[in-house]
Amino acid sequence: MQTTEDVKTTKIEIFDPPMCCPTGLCGPNIDPALLNVNEAILKLQKEYDGQLKIERYLLSQQGPKFMQNKDIMELLKKNGVEVLPITIANGKVVKEKAYPTYEEMKSYAEAKR
């Protein structure tokens, strides 16, 4: 049974490829896509103030989370790790092989309202 809170709260999950640290914002060459997704997440969490839950999972550190999701496992078996990152919004795969933009994540949040 869904509560009123469940209906209002959007959940976005990003399944990251293997990286050197949880955010990927380390080392001498930082990927601009990682900076952009990190900034977008922070901005959206501030804008939606508790109405948007965004989780990121790192393959090398949270492998069980990948294995628990049937859609993620099917995509990994079919395409290998090249399919990562994968974004899921409210239980549905919405993007593969690239991080979602701020605008895309905002549209996922708005779709739930």
Summary of the structure (lengths in Angstrom):
residues: 113
radius of gyration: 14.2
end to end distance: 17.8
largest distance: 48.0
contacts: 305
relative contact order: 0.23
helix: 46%
strand: 20%
